[in-house]
Amino acid sequence: MRMARGRKIPATLAASACAIALAAAQPPGPSPPAGAGDLVLLGLYREIGLGDLQAAIEAYRAAAAAAPGGDLEAAAHVREGICLELLGREEEAYELYRRAAEISPGSGAARERAIGEMAIFLPRPAPFQAGERDLEALIEEGNRLLAGGALGEAKERFRAALFMNPDNHDLQVRMASVCERLGDHREAVFYYNLAINSEPYRSDFATHGRLAESYRATGDYDAAMKLWQTFLGRGPRDPRAAGAAEFELGLLREQSEYPPGMEIPERLGEMLDRGVHLTRLGRYRDAAALYGSAAAEFPESYLPHFRLGALHDGFLREEGALRAGIRRYESALRGAPPVTAQRLRHRLASLYEELGEMESASYYIEQYFGGDIRPAGDDHVLRERIRKKRMWHRIRRMRE
């Protein structure tokens, strides 16, 4: 046997989680019992996320025992073989690859992967020399099925392709999109997460938007908000992308903080949704006009004012509309729920500081600190900065 290859363990679950994670692409064979797929996921987390190969081996062995005689058992053997190879146990690894090739169905993705691993040790058998062509054929067939509306079948082809090439980030996004269209939002979250941890998609606003929508569909608003916070923390180069991410984060916060049981009138809801659509299209003036109409029609609601403030703050401020945004934020304060109101006070303090109006900035930051809830991060930093600037302004006026 030859020496173990210098495999590289990726930093995230992106390496091989894709296809194996949700079991293999192509039955036949008995359906694996509940828990077998979870054991494979656990193994992947231990192997790739933690780098604990021995613990991963234990999980893969348990998965193989829980799902005998099918492609999932073969997939577990392949992953265990890779771990053993990394530990320098080449002969054991080869035997697992051979076992996987024997038990996987003739056209199974696990068989193809197992043969590929064995080929590093021995000359590749002639029947499997077309592996790369098979991968391209799977993707092409998946695209054709997708174009024809056969989403379920397309998903199975993409899953099989990802098992053969799990680091294909474009394919991960395609798979996630199919899952989303099928309503499999949790699965979509899995594949989108694999993609956004890669360099091509790390700063891609559109893919982050689709992942956030998938989180929302599962009811996981916290994860969606953390996603946008991470995106903003990377410092997007495009100011428009940063503004759009702030807008999306604000929408999520608004929805998560809206008082339970308080209903939004149907017409107001339609107007608000239309405003979001226009904003996402970049039609900010049209969105502002619509929110203005909503504010006039529903004067008791803080939401139109809140949305208008966010539009002026995030998108229209370069057109001299920042003060209009401040006025809208102040109007929204009157009816906003407690957490949202505190965020508004913090934001108003920051905006007045930006304008050099330190008395107003001081007023709002002290109002913020007078509340029981302080949801903004680094709030002490803003407070101290305003205090120092206000003091300096007073000293300067005394000298004058």
Secondary structure, DSSP 8 states (H G I E B T S, - for coil): ----------SSTTTTHHHHHT--S---S----TTHHHHHHHHHIIIIII--HHHHHHHHHHHHHHSTTSHHHHHHHHHHHHHHHHTT-HHHHHHHHHHHHHHS-TT-HHHHHHHHHHTTTS---GGGTTHHHHHHHHHHHHHHHHHTT-HHHHHHHHHHHHHH-TT-HHHHHHHHHHHHHTT-HHHHHHHHHHHHTSTTTTT-HHHHHHHHHHHHHTT-HHHHHHHHHHHHHT--SSHHHHHHHHHHHHHHHHHHHS-TT----HHHHHHHHHHHHHHHTT-HHHHHHHHHHHHHH-TT-SHHHHHHHHHHHHTSGGGTTHHHHHHHHHHHHTT--HHHHHHHHHHHHHHHHHTT-HHHHHHHHHHHHTSS---STTHHHHHHHHHHHHHHHHHHHHH-
